[in-house]
Amino acid sequence: MYPILFNIGPFTLYSLWVFVIIGLIVSTMLVIKQAKYQRMDISFILDHSLSLLIGALFVSRFIYFLTNWGYFGPLNIWTFLKQMFFFWQPGFSFWGAIIGFSIVFLWHCHRKKENWKEWFEIAFVPFLVGIMFGNFGQFLDGQGYGNETILPWGIVFESTNVKYTVPIHPTQIYSIIIIAAILLTRKKIAQKWPFFESKWNWILLAVAIYSFLRFWLEFLRGDDTLQFGPIRLAQIVSLFIFVHISYLLYNRRKRMKS
């Protein structure tokens, strides 16, 4: 699509990083708004927004490198350092970004003695919004793309990042649609099932739904990654999260009834 927005001399502006930064700014503003409403210390998120971004990018890149190291040539320390710090080049792991963000977030909460559950509750929706911006950046950059399709909305990517020259599934847009559907149906779900009026219960449900749909979405992916037979590593992670969160929801529901 449009991996490069424009060039000015030696400076190149990549669409992926534009939308990652926009997503970070929008997410941070939404968290600040919610924190002010809840009368929480907004300096906590302002002081650590950069480290949260760096943590997410670093672990995301690290896991992508581990699961795709054959793509980068001989495995040695120079190759590792080059791919880790030349982060503007394509290649990031979605679940790696989640893990990296979570590690840094929990570390800051522990260090500052903040209640991580309270911060997680107000940051969850903004975080999903940020992921949507990141997905759109991937779409423009030609990352996280799908496999071949004959469906009318298949897209031909004119990008060196994409190995197909025929219409493929726009899996990045599918991910945006999934997140948007989760956010837009929140009130209806709470009205129909009072159990999900609790914000924490709804968060668990949202994570379970997304991880379940992410598992199936991976079958439509066309980019190369570490696989165990027909199953991608991301699918194993998604399935593990879905089973674990579903078990937590079941126990919470059971305790509420008793």
Buried (B, 14 or more C-beta within 10 A) or exposed (E): BEBEEEEEEEEEEBBBBBBBEBBBEBBBEBBBEBBEEEEBEBEBBEEBBEEBBBBBBBBBBBBBBEBBBEEBEEEEEEBBEBBBEEBEEBBBBBBBBBBBBBBBBBEBBEEEEBEBEEBBBBBBBBBBBBBBBBBBBBBBBBBBBBBEBEEEEBBEBEBEBBBBEEBBBBBBBBBBEBBEEBBEEBEEBBEEEEBBEBBEBBBBBBBBBBBBBBBEBBBBBBBEBBBEEEEBBBBBBBBEBBEBBBEBBEEBBEEEEE
